[in-house]
Amino acid sequence: MTLTGTEVVAEFGPPPPYDAECGAVVAGLPPFPPLTMETIPDMRAGADTFMPRPSNEDLERDGRYAVEERLVPGASGAPDVPLIICRPTSTSAAAPALYYLHGGGMFGGSARDTLSDIVALAAPLGAAVISVEYRLAPETRHPGPVEDGYAGVAWAAAHAEEIGVDPARIVLIGGSAGGGLAAAVALLARDRRGPALFGQLLMCPMLDDRNNSLSVQQMASLWMWNRSDNEIGWSALLGSDRGGPDVSPYAAPARATDLSGLPPTFIDVGSADSFRDEDVAFASRIWAAGGVAELHVWPGGFHGFEAIAPHAALSKAAVRARANWLERLLAPAASEQ
């Protein structure tokens, strides 16, 4: 069949089978209740129980990190932006920093979600972590969340000496909605001639509000972030503009017509993830623009598989690949210090 305009009309088979270990974990989970705009408050409340959030003591890792919370100026006319800053205590030298944007479908989550995992990723590299508490949709629609993300990283770069980080080695990192926001922050930084970001690590990023790729359709009946959920997430952020002709690339980075001039990029996604095709396309377009990107498509991985089944071999491989990329990215710069 053919592709016409922004509408995908294509033949496709059933979803790729789940990785055996990851699938066994899924089989033991209770079904998630249907997501609607009306159930967003219940989903948020349930997430607090399903995903315990680390305390500052947890993040300190037995004294290896110092943790502080800051309120920094937001965009003009916007409220201050909360940051959680985790800095290694083993050195007084300026540390590279991972600037983290959490997931949650644009409408959920907090700056503490999976933050222990991000600090664990940073620790072997002697890197700091800065996690941003951006405002959530639908209470705050675009551009509020991405402007919060940009304000936080711009402040961190401008106050790098104060917080003990190297402004030349700030790497964006985010998963799912946070991955999409990280990609959007990178576009804003490029276009506003803002902080010179050192890299972006995008884990199963949520990039395309049109919600019509082949993989979105192929995975429409799966339980983990399917086509219906995706529509709710994008509608929460964009309202009636979702899927329309005038959506900004700073809301949906797949809409960007120019992907040149971006920092080195890592993208990973599962083969059974709704976001598979938009993520693969984003990496391909970075290459086409002459940029640097590394892409991993994990066979049998569903959305968030490494968090839901962390002990599976596939999950460990995915986390290891991210760590290896960060090590290769930061090691040459570290050797020059």
PEQUIWO-V385781 format. One record per run of one state. SS is the DSSP state (alpha for helix, beta for strand, coil for the rest). FROM is the first residue (numbers start at 0). TO is the last residue. If there is no record, write none. Layout:
ss & from & to
SS & FROM & TO
SS & FROM & TO
This chain:
ss & from & to
coil & 0 & 1
beta & 2 & 3
coil & 4 & 5
beta & 6 & 7
coil & 8 & 18
alpha & 19 & 26
coil & 27 & 38
alpha & 39 & 49
coil & 50 & 54
alpha & 55 & 59
coil & 60 & 63
beta & 64 & 71
coil & 72 & 79
beta & 80 & 87
coil & 88 & 93
beta & 94 & 100
coil & 101 & 113
alpha & 114 & 122
coil & 123 & 126
beta & 127 & 132
coil & 133 & 142
alpha & 143 & 157
coil & 158 & 158
alpha & 159 & 162
coil & 163 & 163
beta & 164 & 174
coil & 175 & 175
alpha & 176 & 190
coil & 191 & 197
beta & 198 & 202
coil & 203 & 212
alpha & 213 & 217
coil & 218 & 225
alpha & 226 & 240
coil & 241 & 251
alpha & 252 & 254
coil & 255 & 263
beta & 264 & 269
coil & 270 & 274
alpha & 275 & 287
coil & 288 & 291
beta & 292 & 297
coil & 298 & 303
alpha & 304 & 307
coil & 308 & 311
alpha & 312 & 334
coil & 335 & 336
